[in-house]
Amino acid sequence: MKKVTLVLQDGTTFHGKSFGYDKPIAGEVVFNTAMMGYPESLTDPSYAGQIMVLTYPLVGNYGVPPFTFEQNGLPTFMESDKIYASAIIVADYSTEYSHWNAKESLADWLKREQVPGITGIDTRELTKVLREHGVMMGKVIFDDEPDNIPEANYSGVNFVDLVSTKKILTYNEGAAKKVVLVDCGVKANIIRCLINRGCEVIRVPWNYDYTDMVFDGLFLANGPGDPDMCEEAVDIIRKQMQRSDKPICGICMGNQLLAKAAGAKIYKLKYGHRSHNQPVRMVGTEKCFVTSQNHGYAVDATTLGSDWEELFVNMNDGSNEGIRHKTKPWFSSQFHPEACSGPVDTEFMFDKFVEQL
């Protein structure tokens, strides 16, 4: 194991050892407090450009499932076709793994996909630093290559354009209801949840103009980076809302793009929500749900137009967790109701959307 150093934007350093692919990397350092789910998190396109810190101390003990694909082209156990996180940082990497579905170790997978992995770092202390300062850019530097220092490039990059499909893809063709899914970095289980509810899913690029297509509903997917970089998508959503009252549902980035199309503003959270245990409350009720989340930006609910209202709020910090139109079937969630990995308490969001098609 090579010695490696994480250097944060403010000069703070953490020393550890490499257990993944040995190459220097730079990115936005973020933390995730989930206790499990690293195969799904690493393959979530929303982590593009980010160095993922796991606060749970022991990682790797259940290995990695096979990277197989279903007949429809969706990965069986992952959330996309590859690892999107720039690197992963853990406190204690387990060199031994045991699980009925494991086919390889986390280390072998990282090496195969050329993604750095760092162990031996006090991730709780690192998380404290990020909580106090907020998310920061960071660099992973190998101690035997002190001159090979990468440059971080996150702010101002349209990561949605980097991860979105470049062509139209169709799943479950011939189903009774057609849904156009705007791919901003969609997780596979979102598509699977729609297929399982009898929908044909037409997956289009993030900036594709679908307004002349024949479909029953519009679904706005999750994705990485700054939603303010996606004005093309917002303009098309706004155009669709002006032309039709067809149902619209958004998740994560989709919540922010729908809100922007409704005239609201977006701001960056200090350190984001990345975990399986974020409590949200449905506005106007005493119903609370434990949710899976992965986002660094939020909707400023005070800037919503008079025709819109909050649907969910975060019980930890009061930030917006979803919006809805007061009269039309347009609604969204900032959390992930498909929850892969994570709790499935809010999968009813898909039921609600499909019922309105």
ZADRENMI-992771 format. One record per residue: x, y, z of N, C-alpha, C in turn; residue number from 1; chain. Coordinates in steps of 0.2 Angstrom, whole numbers, plus 5000, padded with zeros to 4 digits. Example, Ala and Ser with C-alpha at 12.3 -4.5 7.8 and 13.67 -1.06 7.14 Angstrom:
REM residues 2
((5066 4972 5039) (5062 4978 5039) (5066 4984 5039) 1 'A')
((5064 4989 5035) (5068 4995 5036) (5064 5000 5039) 2 'A')
***
This chain:
REM residues 357
((5004 4994 5000) (5000 5000 5000) (5004 5006 5000) 1 'A')
((5004 5010 4995) (5007 5017 4995) (5005 5022 5000) 2 'A')
((5009 5026 5002) (5007 5031 5006) (5004 5037 5002) 3 'A')
((4999 5040 5005) (4995 5045 5001) (4993 5050 5006) 4 'A')
((4992 5056 5003) (4990 5062 5007) (4984 5065 5004) 5 'A')
((4979 5067 5008) (4973 5071 5005) (4975 5078 5008) 6 'A')
((4975 5083 5003) (4976 5090 5004) (4970 5094 5003) 7 'A')
((4967 5097 5008) (4961 5101 5007) (4962 5108 5005) 8 'A')
((4957 5111 5002) (4958 5118 4999) (4961 5123 5005) 9 'A')
((4959 5122 5011) (4961 5126 5016) (4968 5124 5019) 10 'A')
((4971 5119 5016) (4978 5117 5018) (4978 5112 5023) 11 'A')
((4973 5109 5026) (4972 5104 5030) (4974 5097 5026) 12 'A')
((4978 5093 5030) (4981 5087 5027) (4979 5081 5031) 13 'A')
((4978 5076 5028) (4976 5069 5031) (4981 5064 5027) 14 'A')
((4984 5060 5031) (4988 5055 5028) (4985 5048 5029) 15 'A')
((4986 5044 5023) (4983 5037 5023) (4987 5033 5019) 16 'A')
((4984 5027 5017) (4987 5022 5012) (4982 5021 5007) 17 'A')
((4985 5019 5001) (4981 5018 4995) (4979 5010 4995) 18 'A')
((4972 5009 4994) (4970 5002 4993) (4967 5001 4986) 19 'A')
((4966 5007 4982) (4963 5007 4976) (4968 5008 4970) 20 'A')
((4966 5011 4965) (4971 5012 4959) (4976 5018 4961) 21 'A')
((4982 5017 4960) (4987 5022 4962) (4988 5028 4957) 22 'A')
((4984 5033 4957) (4985 5039 4953) (4982 5045 4957) 23 'A')
((4985 5051 4956) (4983 5057 4960) (4977 5059 4957) 24 'A')
((4972 5062 4961) (4966 5065 4958) (4964 5071 4962) 25 'A')
((4959 5075 4959) (4957 5081 4963) (4949 5081 4962) 26 'A')
((4946 5084 4966) (4939 5085 4966) (4936 5088 4972) 27 'A')
((4929 5088 4972) (4926 5091 4978) (4925 5086 4983) 28 'A')
((4927 5087 4989) (4927 5082 4995) (4920 5083 4998) 29 'A')
((4917 5077 4998) (4910 5077 5001) (4910 5071 5006) 30 'A')
((4905 5071 5011) (4905 5065 5015) (4898 5062 5015) 31 'A')
((4898 5056 5016) (4891 5052 5016) (4891 5048 5022) 32 'A')
((4885 5049 5026) (4885 5045 5033) (4881 5039 5032) 33 'A')
((4880 5036 5026) (4876 5029 5026) (4881 5024 5029) 34 'A')
((4878 5019 5031) (4881 5013 5034) (4883 5008 5029) 35 'A')
((4880 5008 5023) (4881 5003 5018) (4879 5006 5011) 36 'A')
((4880 5002 5006) (4878 5004 4999) (4884 5007 4995) 37 'A')
((4890 5006 4997) (4895 5009 4993) (4895 5007 4985) 38 'A')
((4893 5001 4983) (4892 4999 4976) (4888 5004 4972) 39 'A')
((4882 5005 4976) (4877 5009 4973) (4879 5017 4973) 40 'A')
((4882 5019 4978) (4885 5026 4979) (4890 5027 4973) 41 'A')
((4895 5023 4973) (4900 5024 4968) (4898 5024 4961) 42 'A')
((4893 5021 4959) (4890 5021 4953) (4885 5026 4951) 43 'A')
((4883 5030 4956) (4878 5035 4956) (4881 5041 4952) 44 'A')
((4879 5043 4946) (4882 5048 4942) (4882 5055 4946) 45 'A')
((4878 5055 4951) (4878 5062 4955) (4884 5063 4958) 46 'A')
((4888 5058 4959) (4895 5059 4962) (4900 5061 4957) 47 'A')
((4899 5062 4951) (4904 5064 4946) (4908 5070 4949) 48 'A')
((4914 5070 4948) (4918 5075 4950) (4920 5076 4958) 49 'A')
((4917 5071 4962) (4918 5071 4969) (4922 5066 4972) 50 'A')
((4925 5068 4977) (4929 5063 4981) (4925 5061 4987) 51 'A')
((4922 5055 4988) (4917 5053 4992) (4921 5050 4999) 52 'A')
((4919 5053 5004) (4921 5051 5011) (4916 5047 5014) 53 'A')
((4917 5041 5017) (4912 5037 5020) (4913 5038 5028) 54 'A')
((4909 5040 5032) (4910 5041 5039) (4909 5034 5043) 55 'A')
((4905 5029 5040) (4905 5023 5043) (4912 5020 5043) 56 'A')
((4914 5018 5049) (4922 5016 5049) (4924 5010 5045) 57 'A')
((4920 5005 5045) (4922 4998 5042) (4919 4998 5035) 58 'A')
((4923 4998 5030) (4920 4997 5023) (4924 4992 5019) 59 'A')
((4920 4988 5015) (4923 4983 5010) (4922 4976 5013) 60 'A')
((4919 4975 5019) (4918 4969 5022) (4913 4964 5018) 61 'A')
((4908 4967 5014) (4904 4963 5010) (4905 4963 5002) 62 'A')
((4911 4965 5001) (4914 4965 4994) (4910 4969 4989) 63 'A')
((4910 4966 4983) (4906 4970 4977) (4902 4965 4973) 64 'A')
((4896 4966 4971) (4892 4961 4968) (4894 4961 4960) 65 'A')
((4892 4956 4956) (4894 4956 4949) (4891 4961 4945) 66 'A')
((4895 4964 4941) (4893 4969 4936) (4890 4966 4930) 67 'A')
((4884 4964 4931) (4880 4961 4926) (4874 4966 4924) 68 'A')
((4872 4964 4918) (4866 4969 4915) (4860 4964 4913) 69 'A')
((4854 4967 4914) (4848 4964 4912) (4847 4964 4905) 70 'A')
((4842 4961 4902) (4840 4961 4895) (4839 4968 4893) 71 'A')
((4836 4972 4897) (4834 4979 4895) (4840 4984 4895) 72 'A')
((4846 4981 4897) (4852 4985 4897) (4854 4989 4904) 73 'A')
((4849 4988 4909) (4850 4991 4915) (4855 4986 4919) 74 'A')
((4860 4989 4923) (4864 4985 4927) (4860 4982 4933) 75 'A')
((4861 4976 4935) (4857 4972 4939) (4858 4974 4946) 76 'A')
((4864 4976 4948) (4866 4977 4955) (4869 4984 4956) 77 'A')
((4871 4988 4951) (4874 4994 4951) (4869 5000 4949) 78 'A')
((4871 5006 4949) (4866 5011 4947) (4868 5014 4941) 79 'A')
((4873 5012 4937) (4875 5015 4931) (4880 5010 4928) 80 'A')
((4884 5012 4923) (4888 5007 4919) (4895 5007 4922) 81 'A')
((4897 5012 4927) (4904 5012 4929) (4904 5016 4936) 82 'A')
((4910 5017 4939) (4911 5021 4944) (4911 5028 4942) 83 'A')
((4907 5033 4945) (4907 5040 4943) (4911 5044 4949) 84 'A')
((4911 5042 4955) (4915 5046 4960) (4922 5046 4958) 85 'A')
((4926 5051 4959) (4933 5052 4958) (4937 5048 4962) 86 'A')
((4935 5047 4968) (4939 5043 4973) (4935 5041 4979) 87 'A')
((4937 5037 4983) (4933 5035 4989) (4938 5035 4995) 88 'A')
((4936 5038 5001) (4941 5038 5007) (4937 5035 5013) 89 'A')
((4940 5030 5016) (4937 5026 5021) (4942 5026 5027) 90 'A')
((4939 5025 5033) (4944 5024 5039) (4947 5018 5039) 91 'A')
((4944 5012 5038) (4946 5006 5039) (4944 5001 5033) 92 'A')
((4948 5000 5029) (4946 4995 5023) (4947 4988 5025) 93 'A')
((4942 4984 5024) (4942 4977 5026) (4945 4973 5020) 94 'A')
((4951 4970 5021) (4954 4966 5015) (4951 4959 5014) 95 'A')
((4947 4957 5019) (4943 4951 5019) (4936 4953 5018) 96 'A')
((4932 4949 5013) (4925 4951 5012) (4921 4944 5012) 97 'A')
((4915 4945 5014) (4910 4939 5014) (4903 4941 5013) 98 'A')
((4900 4939 5007) (4893 4940 5006) (4891 4935 5000) 99 'A')
((4885 4933 5000) (4883 4928 4996) (4883 4930 4988) 100 'A')
((4883 4937 4987) (4882 4939 4981) (4889 4943 4979) 101 'A')
((4894 4942 4983) (4900 4946 4981) (4905 4942 4976) 102 'A')
((4907 4945 4971) (4911 4942 4966) (4919 4945 4966) 103 'A')
((4920 4951 4969) (4926 4953 4970) (4927 4958 4976) 104 'A')
((4933 4960 4977) (4934 4965 4983) (4933 4972 4980) 105 'A')
((4932 4976 4985) (4931 4983 4983) (4938 4986 4980) 106 'A')
((4943 4984 4983) (4950 4986 4980) (4951 4983 4973) 107 'A')
((4949 4977 4972) (4950 4975 4965) (4946 4979 4960) 108 'A')
((4939 4980 4962) (4935 4984 4958) (4938 4991 4956) 109 'A')
((4940 4994 4962) (4943 5001 4961) (4949 5001 4956) 110 'A')
((4953 4996 4957) (4959 4995 4953) (4957 4994 4945) 111 'A')
((4952 4990 4944) (4950 4988 4938) (4947 4994 4934) 112 'A')
((4943 4999 4938) (4941 5005 4935) (4945 5011 4936) 113 'A')
((4951 5010 4938) (4956 5015 4939) (4954 5021 4943) 114 'A')
((4951 5019 4949) (4948 5024 4954) (4952 5024 4961) 115 'A')
((4955 5029 4963) (4959 5029 4969) (4954 5027 4975) 116 'A')
((4957 5023 4980) (4954 5022 4986) (4959 5023 4992) 117 'A')
((4957 5027 4997) (4962 5028 5003) (4959 5026 5009) 118 'A')
((4963 5022 5013) (4961 5020 5020) (4966 5023 5025) 119 'A')
((4964 5022 5031) (4968 5024 5037) (4968 5031 5039) 120 'A')
((4963 5035 5036) (4961 5042 5037) (4956 5042 5042) 121 'A')
((4956 5047 5047) (4951 5048 5052) (4945 5051 5049) 122 'A')
((4940 5047 5046) (4935 5051 5042) (4930 5054 5047) 123 'A')
((4930 5053 5053) (4926 5057 5057) (4928 5064 5058) 124 'A')
((4935 5064 5059) (4938 5071 5060) (4938 5075 5053) 125 'A')
((4939 5071 5048) (4938 5074 5041) (4931 5077 5040) 126 'A')
((4926 5073 5042) (4919 5076 5042) (4918 5082 5046) 127 'A')
((4921 5082 5052) (4920 5088 5056) (4923 5094 5053) 128 'A')
((4929 5093 5049) (4932 5099 5046) (4927 5101 5040) 129 'A')
((4924 5096 5037) (4920 5098 5031) (4913 5101 5034) 130 'A')
((4911 5099 5040) (4905 5102 5042) (4906 5109 5045) 131 'A')
((4912 5111 5047) (4914 5117 5050) (4915 5122 5044) 132 'A')
((4919 5120 5039) (4921 5124 5033) (4916 5124 5028) 133 'A')
((4913 5118 5027) (4909 5117 5021) (4913 5113 5016) 134 'A')
((4909 5110 5011) (4913 5106 5006) (4919 5110 5003) 135 'A')
((4924 5106 5002) (4930 5110 4999) (4933 5106 4993) 136 'A')
((4937 5109 4989) (4941 5105 4984) (4946 5102 4988) 137 'A')
((4948 5096 4985) (4954 5092 4988) (4958 5089 4983) 138 'A')
((4964 5087 4985) (4968 5083 4980) (4971 5077 4984) 139 'A')
((4971 5072 4980) (4974 5065 4983) (4981 5065 4980) 140 'A')
((4986 5065 4984) (4993 5065 4981) (4997 5059 4984) 141 'A')
((5001 5056 4980) (5005 5050 4982) (5011 5053 4984) 142 'A')
((5014 5051 4990) (5020 5053 4993) (5026 5052 4989) 143 'A')
((5026 5047 4985) (5032 5046 4981) (5032 5049 4974) 144 'A')
((5026 5053 4973) (5026 5057 4967) (5024 5064 4969) 145 'A')
((5028 5068 4973) (5027 5074 4976) (5026 5080 4970) 146 'A')
((5028 5079 4964) (5027 5084 4959) (5021 5083 4955) 147 'A')
((5018 5077 4955) (5012 5075 4951) (5006 5077 4955) 148 'A')
((5005 5084 4954) (4999 5087 4958) (4993 5089 4953) 149 'A')
((4988 5086 4954) (4982 5087 4949) (4979 5094 4951) 150 'A')
((4975 5097 4947) (4971 5103 4948) (4964 5101 4948) 151 'A')
((4960 5103 4953) (4953 5102 4954) (4949 5107 4949) 152 'A')
((4944 5104 4947) (4940 5107 4942) (4932 5105 4943) 153 'A')
((4929 5109 4947) (4922 5107 4949) (4917 5113 4948) 154 'A')
((4919 5119 4950) (4914 5125 4949) (4914 5127 4942) 155 'A')
((4908 5128 4939) (4908 5130 4933) (4908 5125 4927) 156 'A')
((4908 5118 4929) (4908 5113 4925) (4901 5110 4924) 157 'A')
((4899 5109 4918) (4892 5106 4917) (4893 5098 4918) 158 'A')
((4893 5096 4924) (4893 5088 4925) (4887 5085 4922) 159 'A')
((4882 5088 4922) (4876 5084 4919) (4877 5083 4912) 160 'A')
((4880 5087 4908) (4882 5086 4901) (4887 5080 4900) 161 'A')
((4891 5080 4905) (4896 5074 4905) (4893 5067 4906) 162 'A')
((4888 5067 4910) (4885 5060 4912) (4879 5058 4908) 163 'A')
((4876 5063 4905) (4869 5062 4902) (4870 5057 4896) 164 'A')
((4865 5053 4894) (4865 5049 4888) (4866 5054 4882) 165 'A')
((4869 5052 4877) (4870 5056 4871) (4865 5054 4865) 166 'A')
((4861 5048 4867) (4856 5046 4862) (4849 5044 4865) 167 'A')
((4844 5044 4862) (4838 5042 4865) (4838 5034 4866) 168 'A')
((4836 5032 4872) (4835 5025 4873) (4828 5023 4876) 169 'A')
((4826 5018 4874) (4819 5016 4876) (4819 5009 4880) 170 'A')
((4815 5009 4885) (4814 5003 4889) (4807 5001 4890) 171 'A')
((4806 4995 4890) (4799 4992 4891) (4794 4995 4885) 172 'A')
((4797 4994 4879) (4793 4997 4873) (4787 4994 4872) 173 'A')
((4781 4998 4871) (4775 4995 4870) (4770 4995 4876) 174 'A')
((4773 4997 4881) (4769 4997 4887) (4763 5003 4887) 175 'A')
((4758 5002 4891) (4752 5006 4890) (4753 5014 4891) 176 'A')
((4758 5015 4895) (4759 5022 4897) (4766 5024 4895) 177 'A')
((4767 5030 4891) (4774 5032 4889) (4776 5038 4894) 178 'A')
((4782 5037 4896) (4785 5042 4900) (4792 5044 4897) 179 'A')
((4793 5051 4896) (4799 5054 4894) (4803 5055 4900) 180 'A')
((4809 5052 4901) (4814 5053 4906) (4819 5057 4904) 181 'A')
((4820 5063 4907) (4826 5068 4905) (4832 5066 4909) 182 'A')
((4837 5063 4906) (4843 5060 4909) (4848 5065 4911) 183 'A')
((4848 5067 4917) (4853 5072 4920) (4859 5068 4923) 184 'A')
((4858 5062 4923) (4863 5057 4927) (4859 5052 4931) 185 'A')
((4854 5049 4927) (4849 5045 4931) (4852 5039 4934) 186 'A')
((4849 5037 4939) (4851 5031 4943) (4846 5025 4940) 187 'A')
((4849 5019 4939) (4846 5014 4936) (4839 5012 4939) 188 'A')
((4839 5013 4946) (4833 5010 4949) (4827 5015 4948) 189 'A')
((4828 5021 4946) (4823 5026 4944) (4819 5023 4938) 190 'A')
((4823 5021 4933) (4820 5018 4927) (4817 5011 4929) 191 'A')
((4820 5007 4933) (4817 5001 4935) (4810 5002 4939) 192 'A')
((4810 5007 4943) (4804 5008 4947) (4798 5010 4942) 193 'A')
((4800 5014 4936) (4795 5016 4931) (4793 5010 4927) 194 'A')
((4797 5006 4925) (4796 4999 4921) (4792 4995 4925) 195 'A')
((4793 4994 4932) (4789 4989 4936) (4782 4992 4937) 196 'A')
((4781 4998 4935) (4774 5001 4936) (4770 5001 4929) 197 'A')
((4773 4997 4924) (4770 4997 4918) (4771 5002 4913) 198 'A')
((4777 5006 4914) (4778 5012 4909) (4783 5010 4904) 199 'A')
((4782 5013 4898) (4787 5013 4893) (4791 5019 4895) 200 'A')
((4798 5019 4895) (4802 5024 4897) (4807 5026 4891) 201 'A')
((4806 5032 4889) (4810 5035 4884) (4815 5040 4887) 202 'A')
((4821 5038 4887) (4826 5041 4890) (4830 5046 4885) 203 'A')
((4830 5052 4887) (4832 5057 4882) (4838 5061 4885) 204 'A')
((4842 5064 4881) (4848 5068 4884) (4845 5074 4888) 205 'A')
((4849 5077 4892) (4847 5082 4897) (4844 5088 4893) 206 'A')
((4847 5090 4887) (4845 5096 4884) (4841 5095 4877) 207 'A')
((4838 5089 4877) (4834 5087 4871) (4827 5090 4872) 208 'A')
((4824 5093 4866) (4818 5096 4866) (4813 5090 4864) 209 'A')
((4809 5088 4869) (4804 5082 4869) (4797 5085 4868) 210 'A')
((4796 5091 4868) (4789 5094 4868) (4785 5092 4863) 211 'A')
((4788 5090 4857) (4783 5088 4851) (4782 5080 4851) 212 'A')
((4785 5077 4856) (4785 5070 4856) (4778 5068 4859) 213 'A')
((4776 5062 4858) (4770 5059 4860) (4771 5055 4867) 214 'A')
((4769 5057 4872) (4770 5054 4879) (4765 5056 4884) 215 'A')
((4764 5052 4889) (4759 5053 4894) (4762 5057 4900) 216 'A')
((4768 5057 4902) (4771 5060 4907) (4778 5062 4907) 217 'A')
((4781 5067 4911) (4788 5069 4910) (4791 5067 4917) 218 'A')
((4797 5064 4917) (4800 5063 4923) (4807 5066 4922) 219 'A')
((4809 5070 4927) (4815 5073 4928) (4820 5070 4933) 220 'A')
((4826 5067 4930) (4830 5063 4934) (4835 5067 4938) 221 'A')
((4838 5063 4943) (4844 5066 4947) (4850 5067 4942) 222 'A')
((4855 5070 4945) (4861 5072 4942) (4866 5076 4946) 223 'A')
((4872 5076 4943) (4878 5080 4947) (4878 5087 4946) 224 'A')
((4882 5090 4950) (4884 5097 4949) (4879 5103 4951) 225 'A')
((4880 5108 4947) (4876 5114 4949) (4870 5115 4944) 226 'A')
((4864 5115 4946) (4858 5116 4942) (4858 5122 4938) 227 'A')
((4861 5127 4940) (4861 5133 4936) (4865 5133 4930) 228 'A')
((4869 5127 4929) (4872 5125 4923) (4868 5122 4917) 229 'A')
((4861 5121 4919) (4857 5117 4915) (4851 5122 4912) 230 'A')
((4852 5128 4910) (4847 5132 4908) (4843 5130 4902) 231 'A')
((4847 5126 4898) (4843 5123 4892) (4838 5118 4894) 232 'A')
((4839 5114 4899) (4834 5109 4902) (4828 5113 4905) 233 'A')
((4830 5119 4908) (4825 5123 4912) (4820 5126 4907) 234 'A')
((4823 5129 4901) (4819 5132 4896) (4814 5127 4893) 235 'A')
((4816 5121 4892) (4812 5115 4889) (4807 5113 4893) 236 'A')
((4808 5113 4900) (4803 5111 4905) (4798 5117 4905) 237 'A')
((4800 5123 4905) (4795 5128 4905) (4791 5128 4899) 238 'A')
((4794 5127 4893) (4790 5126 4887) (4785 5121 4887) 239 'A')
((4787 5115 4890) (4782 5110 4891) (4776 5112 4896) 240 'A')
((4778 5115 4901) (4772 5117 4906) (4768 5122 4902) 241 'A')
((4770 5126 4898) (4766 5131 4894) (4761 5128 4889) 242 'A')
((4764 5122 4887) (4760 5119 4881) (4755 5113 4884) 243 'A')
((4756 5111 4890) (4753 5105 4892) (4752 5104 4899) 244 'A')
((4747 5101 4902) (4746 5100 4909) (4748 5093 4911) 245 'A')
((4751 5089 4906) (4753 5082 4907) (4757 5082 4914) 246 'A')
((4757 5076 4918) (4760 5075 4924) (4768 5076 4923) 247 'A')
((4771 5079 4928) (4778 5080 4929) (4780 5078 4936) 248 'A')
((4785 5074 4936) (4788 5072 4942) (4796 5073 4942) 249 'A')
((4799 5075 4947) (4806 5076 4947) (4809 5073 4954) 250 'A')
((4816 5071 4953) (4819 5068 4959) (4826 5072 4959) 251 'A')
((4828 5074 4965) (4834 5077 4966) (4836 5083 4961) 252 'A')
((4840 5082 4957) (4842 5088 4952) (4835 5089 4948) 253 'A')
((4831 5084 4947) (4824 5086 4944) (4820 5090 4948) 254 'A')
((4820 5090 4955) (4817 5095 4959) (4819 5102 4958) 255 'A')
((4826 5102 4957) (4829 5109 4957) (4827 5112 4950) 256 'A')
((4827 5108 4945) (4826 5110 4938) (4818 5112 4937) 257 'A')
((4814 5108 4940) (4807 5110 4940) (4806 5117 4944) 258 'A')
((4809 5117 4950) (4808 5124 4953) (4811 5130 4949) 259 'A')
((4817 5129 4946) (4819 5134 4942) (4814 5136 4936) 260 'A')
((4811 5131 4933) (4806 5132 4928) (4800 5136 4931) 261 'A')
((4799 5135 4937) (4793 5138 4941) (4796 5145 4943) 262 'A')
((4802 5147 4942) (4804 5154 4944) (4808 5154 4950) 263 'A')
((4809 5149 4954) (4813 5149 4960) (4820 5149 4959) 264 'A')
((4824 5151 4964) (4831 5151 4964) (4834 5145 4968) 265 'A')
((4840 5144 4966) (4844 5138 4970) (4850 5141 4973) 266 'A')
((4852 5137 4979) (4858 5139 4983) (4862 5133 4984) 267 'A')
((4868 5134 4986) (4872 5128 4988) (4872 5127 4995) 268 'A')
((4871 5121 4997) (4871 5119 5005) (4878 5119 5007) 269 'A')
((4879 5120 5013) (4886 5121 5016) (4890 5114 5015) 270 'A')
((4886 5109 5017) (4890 5102 5016) (4885 5097 5013) 271 'A')
((4879 5099 5011) (4875 5094 5007) (4872 5089 5011) 272 'A')
((4867 5085 5008) (4864 5079 5011) (4866 5073 5007) 273 'A')
((4870 5069 5011) (4872 5062 5008) (4872 5057 5013) 274 'A')
((4866 5053 5013) (4865 5048 5018) (4859 5044 5016) 275 'A')
((4857 5039 5021) (4851 5035 5021) (4846 5037 5026) 276 'A')
((4848 5042 5030) (4844 5044 5036) (4842 5051 5037) 277 'A')
((4840 5054 5031) (4838 5061 5031) (4830 5061 5033) 278 'A')
((4828 5064 5038) (4821 5064 5040) (4817 5070 5036) 279 'A')
((4812 5069 5033) (4808 5074 5029) (4801 5073 5032) 280 'A')
((4798 5079 5032) (4790 5079 5033) (4786 5082 5027) 281 'A')
((4781 5078 5026) (4776 5081 5021) (4772 5087 5024) 282 'A')
((4773 5092 5020) (4770 5099 5022) (4763 5098 5023) 283 'A')
((4760 5101 5029) (4753 5101 5030) (4751 5094 5034) 284 'A')
((4756 5090 5035) (4754 5084 5039) (4759 5083 5044) 285 'A')
((4758 5077 5048) (4763 5075 5053) (4767 5069 5051) 286 'A')
((4766 5068 5044) (4769 5062 5042) (4777 5063 5040) 287 'A')
((4781 5059 5043) (4788 5060 5042) (4791 5054 5039) 288 'A')
((4796 5054 5035) (4799 5049 5031) (4807 5049 5032) 289 'A')
((4810 5043 5033) (4817 5043 5033) (4819 5041 5025) 290 'A')
((4824 5046 5023) (4825 5046 5016) (4832 5045 5014) 291 'A')
((4834 5043 5008) (4840 5042 5005) (4841 5049 5001) 292 'A')
((4847 5052 5002) (4848 5058 4998) (4856 5059 4996) 293 'A')
((4857 5063 4991) (4863 5064 4988) (4863 5070 4984) 294 'A')
((4864 5076 4987) (4864 5082 4984) (4867 5088 4988) 295 'A')
((4870 5093 4984) (4874 5098 4987) (4870 5105 4986) 296 'A')
((4865 5105 4982) (4861 5111 4981) (4854 5110 4984) 297 'A')
((4850 5116 4985) (4843 5116 4987) (4839 5121 4984) 298 'A')
((4833 5120 4984) (4828 5126 4981) (4827 5131 4987) 299 'A')
((4827 5137 4985) (4825 5142 4990) (4817 5143 4989) 300 'A')
((4814 5140 4994) (4807 5139 4994) (4803 5146 4994) 301 'A')
((4807 5151 4997) (4804 5158 4998) (4803 5161 4991) 302 'A')
((4806 5158 4986) (4806 5161 4979) (4801 5158 4975) 303 'A')
((4798 5153 4977) (4793 5150 4973) (4787 5154 4971) 304 'A')
((4784 5154 4965) (4778 5158 4963) (4772 5156 4967) 305 'A')
((4767 5160 4967) (4761 5159 4971) (4757 5153 4969) 306 'A')
((4758 5150 4963) (4755 5144 4961) (4758 5138 4963) 307 'A')
((4764 5139 4967) (4768 5133 4969) (4768 5133 4977) 308 'A')
((4770 5127 4980) (4771 5126 4987) (4775 5121 4988) 309 'A')
((4778 5121 4994) (4783 5115 4996) (4779 5109 4998) 310 'A')
((4781 5103 4996) (4778 5097 4997) (4782 5093 5003) 311 'A')
((4788 5094 5003) (4792 5091 5009) (4797 5096 5012) 312 'A')
((4799 5095 5018) (4804 5099 5021) (4809 5095 5025) 313 'A')
((4815 5097 5025) (4820 5093 5029) (4819 5094 5037) 314 'A')
((4819 5089 5041) (4818 5090 5048) (4824 5092 5052) 315 'A')
((4830 5091 5048) (4836 5093 5051) (4838 5101 5051) 316 'A')
((4837 5103 5044) (4839 5110 5043) (4834 5114 5040) 317 'A')
((4828 5112 5039) (4822 5116 5036) (4823 5117 5029) 318 'A')
((4827 5114 5025) (4828 5115 5018) (4823 5112 5014) 319 'A')
((4822 5114 5008) (4816 5111 5004) (4818 5104 5002) 320 'A')
((4813 5100 5002) (4814 5093 5000) (4809 5091 4995) 321 'A')
((4805 5096 4992) (4801 5094 4986) (4796 5100 4985) 322 'A')
((4793 5100 4979) (4788 5106 4978) (4782 5102 4974) 323 'A')
((4777 5106 4974) (4771 5104 4970) (4767 5110 4967) 324 'A')
((4764 5109 4962) (4760 5115 4959) (4753 5114 4963) 325 'A')
((4750 5120 4964) (4743 5119 4968) (4738 5116 4964) 326 'A')
((4738 5117 4957) (4732 5114 4954) (4734 5109 4948) 327 'A')
((4740 5109 4946) (4742 5104 4941) (4746 5098 4943) 328 'A')
((4746 5093 4940) (4750 5087 4942) (4757 5087 4941) 329 'A')
((4760 5092 4944) (4767 5093 4944) (4770 5093 4951) 330 'A')
((4775 5089 4952) (4777 5088 4959) (4784 5085 4959) 331 'A')
((4788 5085 4964) (4795 5083 4964) (4797 5081 4972) 332 'A')
((4803 5078 4972) (4806 5077 4979) (4813 5078 4978) 333 'A')
((4816 5081 4983) (4824 5082 4983) (4827 5075 4985) 334 'A')
((4824 5071 4989) (4827 5065 4991) (4825 5060 4985) 335 'A')
((4828 5053 4987) (4827 5048 4982) (4822 5043 4984) 336 'A')
((4816 5043 4981) (4811 5038 4983) (4813 5031 4980) 337 'A')
((4817 5031 4975) (4819 5024 4973) (4824 5021 4977) 338 'A')
((4828 5025 4981) (4832 5023 4987) (4836 5017 4986) 339 'A')
((4841 5017 4981) (4845 5012 4980) (4852 5014 4980) 340 'A')
((4855 5013 4986) (4853 5010 4992) (4850 5015 4997) 341 'A')
((4846 5012 5002) (4843 5016 5006) (4836 5014 5008) 342 'A')
((4832 5017 5012) (4826 5015 5014) (4821 5016 5009) 343 'A')
((4816 5012 5008) (4811 5013 5003) (4804 5016 5005) 344 'A')
((4804 5020 5010) (4798 5022 5013) (4794 5027 5009) 345 'A')
((4798 5030 5004) (4794 5035 4999) (4793 5033 4992) 346 'A')
((4793 5026 4991) (4792 5024 4984) (4785 5025 4981) 347 'A')
((4781 5027 4986) (4774 5029 4984) (4774 5035 4979) 348 'A')
((4780 5039 4979) (4780 5045 4974) (4779 5042 4967) 349 'A')
((4782 5036 4965) (4781 5033 4959) (4774 5031 4958) 350 'A')
((4771 5028 4963) (4764 5026 4962) (4759 5033 4961) 351 'A')
((4761 5038 4964) (4757 5044 4963) (4758 5047 4956) 352 'A')
((4764 5047 4954) (4765 5049 4947) (4762 5045 4942) 353 'A')
((4762 5038 4942) (4759 5034 4937) (4752 5034 4937) 354 'A')
((4749 5035 4943) (4741 5035 4944) (4739 5041 4940) 355 'A')
((4743 5046 4939) (4740 5052 4936) (4742 5052 4928) 356 'A')
((4745 5047 4926) (4746 5047 4919) (4740 5046 4914) 357 'A')
***
